[in-house]
Amino acid sequence: MTVRRVRLFRLRRRPAGAGQDHRWNELARTLADVGFWRDQSLAAAEAQRREVAAGGYPFSCAVLDDVTFHADGEELAEGGVENLLREMAPALRRCGVTLRVRTVSENNDDGGYVVEINGRRCLVLDADDWRYNSPWFEATVRPLAVVNDLLAAVGTPVRAFTLYTGGNEGRAVLLDPTVVDAVQRSGLVDDREVPELPLPGPDQ
């Protein structure tokens, strides 16, 4: 499986008439204040801030190009977790996490689909998940929840969030939670378009 990094702005349209809504200006200002464009050049940051102020989808900004990854739930459930995490590894390294990942067993093994992430066993799916749960969803959130534990352990605020979790258009995005919180509190973006934080299940 090839895991592709994608630019979300290719998938989103600007809300009609949003440029007349002062709340978009406020959101753009808040995102700047929390450091959303901290690592961008002044010109690039200003261009992206204006895009959001005019009603642009915040999570399509160019600042996220290198930290947005295709996370197709079906592909992940069928054995693609290691590939996704290896694709994310360079960006995670910049956050302080050196990722080591290997596949321990696959779906047709008695113990289920298991990967090891930095020495930690992560059950991606077992037989019951295929029968009773949502395997595409679980195969997305379980490994990323482990990644978030690793990020927390090194003291970075960045976390792995998901969009369209478990779907064929699923995304994993490395973000500071304050950015997500600012967008969510603005009320300007539909909840379905706001990244979610994967939470560990009882067996994680």
CORPEFEN-V935608 format. One record per residue. N is the residue number from 1. PHI is phi in degrees with one decimal (none if undefined). OMEGA is omega as a letter, one per 40 degrees, with the letter a starting at -180 (999 if undefined). BURIAL is 1 if it has 9 or more other C-alpha atoms within 8 Angstrom, else 0. Layout:
BEGIN
n=N phi=PHI omega=OMEGA burial=BURIAL
n=N phi=PHI omega=OMEGA burial=BURIAL
END
This chain:
BEGIN
n=1 phi=none omega=i burial=0
n=2 phi=-100.2 omega=i burial=0
n=3 phi=-94.2 omega=a burial=1
n=4 phi=-108.8 omega=i burial=0
n=5 phi=-82.1 omega=a burial=1
n=6 phi=-130.9 omega=i burial=0
n=7 phi=-102.3 omega=a burial=1
n=8 phi=-65.9 omega=a burial=1
n=9 phi=-65.2 omega=i burial=1
n=10 phi=-71.2 omega=a burial=0
n=11 phi=-107.8 omega=a burial=0
n=12 phi=-124.7 omega=i burial=0
n=13 phi=-110.7 omega=i burial=0
n=14 phi=-71.9 omega=i burial=0
n=15 phi=-60.6 omega=a burial=0
n=16 phi=-62.4 omega=i burial=0
n=17 phi=74.1 omega=a burial=0
n=18 phi=-65.2 omega=a burial=1
n=19 phi=-61.7 omega=i burial=1
n=20 phi=-89.0 omega=a burial=0
n=21 phi=-95.8 omega=a burial=0
n=22 phi=-63.3 omega=a burial=0
n=23 phi=-65.0 omega=i burial=0
n=24 phi=-67.5 omega=i burial=1
n=25 phi=-60.7 omega=a burial=1
n=26 phi=-65.1 omega=i burial=1
n=27 phi=-63.4 omega=i burial=1
n=28 phi=-59.0 omega=i burial=1
n=29 phi=-65.5 omega=i burial=1
n=30 phi=-64.2 omega=i burial=1
n=31 phi=-62.2 omega=i burial=1
n=32 phi=-63.8 omega=a burial=1
n=33 phi=-63.7 omega=a burial=0
n=34 phi=-87.1 omega=i burial=0
n=35 phi=87.8 omega=a burial=0
n=36 phi=-57.1 omega=a burial=1
n=37 phi=-105.9 omega=a burial=1
n=38 phi=-55.0 omega=a burial=0
n=39 phi=-92.7 omega=i burial=0
n=40 phi=-92.4 omega=i burial=1
n=41 phi=-65.3 omega=a burial=0
n=42 phi=-57.7 omega=a burial=0
n=43 phi=-66.9 omega=a burial=0
n=44 phi=-65.9 omega=i burial=0
n=45 phi=-62.0 omega=a burial=1
n=46 phi=-67.0 omega=i burial=0
n=47 phi=-63.4 omega=a burial=0
n=48 phi=-71.9 omega=i burial=1
n=49 phi=-62.1 omega=i burial=1
n=50 phi=-65.3 omega=i burial=1
n=51 phi=-61.3 omega=i burial=1
n=52 phi=-66.2 omega=i burial=1
n=53 phi=-59.9 omega=i burial=1
n=54 phi=-89.0 omega=i burial=1
n=55 phi=104.2 omega=i burial=1
n=56 phi=-73.4 omega=i burial=1
n=57 phi=-66.7 omega=a burial=1
n=58 phi=-60.3 omega=a burial=0
n=59 phi=-87.3 omega=i burial=0
n=60 phi=-105.9 omega=a burial=1
n=61 phi=-63.6 omega=a burial=1
n=62 phi=-60.6 omega=i burial=0
n=63 phi=-59.1 omega=a burial=1
n=64 phi=-97.6 omega=a burial=1
n=65 phi=-55.7 omega=a burial=1
n=66 phi=-89.1 omega=a burial=0
n=67 phi=-126.0 omega=i burial=1
n=68 phi=-116.2 omega=a burial=1
n=69 phi=-131.6 omega=i burial=1
n=70 phi=-69.3 omega=a burial=1
n=71 phi=-132.8 omega=i burial=1
n=72 phi=-65.6 omega=a burial=1
n=73 phi=-59.2 omega=i burial=1
n=74 phi=-65.0 omega=i burial=1
n=75 phi=-64.7 omega=i burial=1
n=76 phi=-64.0 omega=i burial=1
n=77 phi=-65.0 omega=a burial=1
n=78 phi=-95.7 omega=i burial=0
n=79 phi=115.4 omega=a burial=1
n=80 phi=-94.2 omega=a burial=1
n=81 phi=-63.5 omega=a burial=1
n=82 phi=-59.9 omega=i burial=1
n=83 phi=-62.7 omega=i burial=1
n=84 phi=-61.4 omega=a burial=1
n=85 phi=-66.6 omega=i burial=1
n=86 phi=-66.6 omega=i burial=1
n=87 phi=-66.9 omega=a burial=1
n=88 phi=-79.1 omega=a burial=1
n=89 phi=-55.2 omega=a burial=1
n=90 phi=-61.5 omega=i burial=0
n=91 phi=-67.6 omega=i burial=1
n=92 phi=-67.1 omega=i burial=1
n=93 phi=-61.5 omega=i burial=1
n=94 phi=-66.3 omega=i burial=0
n=95 phi=-90.4 omega=i burial=1
n=96 phi=104.6 omega=a burial=1
n=97 phi=-109.2 omega=i burial=1
n=98 phi=-92.8 omega=a burial=0
n=99 phi=-88.2 omega=i burial=1
n=100 phi=-124.9 omega=a burial=0
n=101 phi=-139.2 omega=i burial=1
n=102 phi=-149.0 omega=i burial=0
n=103 phi=-86.3 omega=a burial=1
n=104 phi=-89.2 omega=i burial=0
n=105 phi=-151.4 omega=a burial=1
n=106 phi=-112.1 omega=a burial=1
n=107 phi=-59.4 omega=a burial=1
n=108 phi=-85.1 omega=i burial=0
n=109 phi=-86.6 omega=a burial=0
n=110 phi=-60.5 omega=a burial=0
n=111 phi=-83.3 omega=a burial=0
n=112 phi=86.0 omega=a burial=1
n=113 phi=-88.2 omega=a burial=1
n=114 phi=-129.1 omega=i burial=1
n=115 phi=-120.2 omega=i burial=1
n=116 phi=-112.4 omega=a burial=1
n=117 phi=-119.3 omega=a burial=1
n=118 phi=50.6 omega=i burial=0
n=119 phi=81.2 omega=a burial=0
n=120 phi=-103.5 omega=i burial=0
n=121 phi=-72.8 omega=i burial=0
n=122 phi=-125.7 omega=i burial=1
n=123 phi=-75.2 omega=i burial=1
n=124 phi=-78.5 omega=a burial=1
n=125 phi=-152.5 omega=i burial=1
n=126 phi=-126.9 omega=a burial=1
n=127 phi=-60.7 omega=a burial=0
n=128 phi=-65.1 omega=i burial=0
n=129 phi=-61.8 omega=i burial=1
n=130 phi=-67.8 omega=a burial=1
n=131 phi=-85.8 omega=a burial=0
n=132 phi=-118.2 omega=a burial=0
n=133 phi=-110.3 omega=i burial=0
n=134 phi=-110.3 omega=a burial=0
n=135 phi=-61.5 omega=i burial=1
n=136 phi=-64.5 omega=i burial=1
n=137 phi=-65.2 omega=a burial=1
n=138 phi=-63.3 omega=a burial=1
n=139 phi=-67.6 omega=i burial=1
n=140 phi=-84.0 omega=a burial=1
n=141 phi=-80.8 omega=a burial=1
n=142 phi=-64.5 omega=i burial=1
n=143 phi=-65.4 omega=a burial=1
n=144 phi=-70.5 omega=i burial=1
n=145 phi=-64.2 omega=i burial=1
n=146 phi=-65.6 omega=i burial=1
n=147 phi=-56.4 omega=a burial=1
n=148 phi=-66.6 omega=i burial=1
n=149 phi=-62.7 omega=i burial=0
n=150 phi=-66.4 omega=i burial=1
n=151 phi=-63.3 omega=i burial=1
n=152 phi=-62.5 omega=a burial=1
n=153 phi=-66.6 omega=i burial=0
n=154 phi=-93.3 omega=i burial=0
n=155 phi=85.4 omega=i burial=0
n=156 phi=-83.1 omega=i burial=1
n=157 phi=-76.7 omega=a burial=0
n=158 phi=-65.8 omega=i burial=1
n=159 phi=-135.2 omega=i burial=1
n=160 phi=-86.3 omega=i burial=1
n=161 phi=-104.4 omega=i burial=1
n=162 phi=-126.0 omega=i burial=1
n=163 phi=-125.3 omega=i burial=1
n=164 phi=53.0 omega=a burial=1
n=165 phi=-58.8 omega=i burial=1
n=166 phi=87.4 omega=a burial=1
n=167 phi=-87.6 omega=i burial=1
n=168 phi=-68.1 omega=i burial=0
n=169 phi=-100.6 omega=a burial=0
n=170 phi=-60.0 omega=i burial=1
n=171 phi=-133.6 omega=i burial=1
n=172 phi=-113.8 omega=a burial=1
n=173 phi=-133.7 omega=i burial=1
n=174 phi=-88.0 omega=a burial=1
n=175 phi=-143.2 omega=i burial=1
n=176 phi=-79.4 omega=a burial=1
n=177 phi=-56.7 omega=i burial=1
n=178 phi=-65.4 omega=i burial=0
n=179 phi=-68.5 omega=i burial=1
n=180 phi=-62.6 omega=a burial=1
n=181 phi=-61.8 omega=a burial=0
n=182 phi=-62.8 omega=i burial=1
n=183 phi=-67.1 omega=a burial=1
n=184 phi=-64.4 omega=a burial=1
n=185 phi=-69.7 omega=i burial=0
n=186 phi=-67.0 omega=a burial=1
n=187 phi=72.1 omega=a burial=0
n=188 phi=-90.9 omega=a burial=0
n=189 phi=-117.2 omega=i burial=1
n=190 phi=-55.0 omega=a burial=0
n=191 phi=-55.0 omega=a burial=0
n=192 phi=-69.0 omega=a burial=0
n=193 phi=-104.9 omega=i burial=0
n=194 phi=-101.3 omega=a burial=1
n=195 phi=-57.2 omega=i burial=1
n=196 phi=-110.8 omega=i burial=0
n=197 phi=-95.2 omega=i burial=0
n=198 phi=-65.1 omega=i burial=1
n=199 phi=-110.5 omega=a burial=0
n=200 phi=-68.8 omega=i burial=1
n=201 phi=-83.7 omega=a burial=0
n=202 phi=-65.3 omega=a burial=0
n=203 phi=-98.7 omega=a burial=0
n=204 phi=-92.4 omega=999 burial=0
END
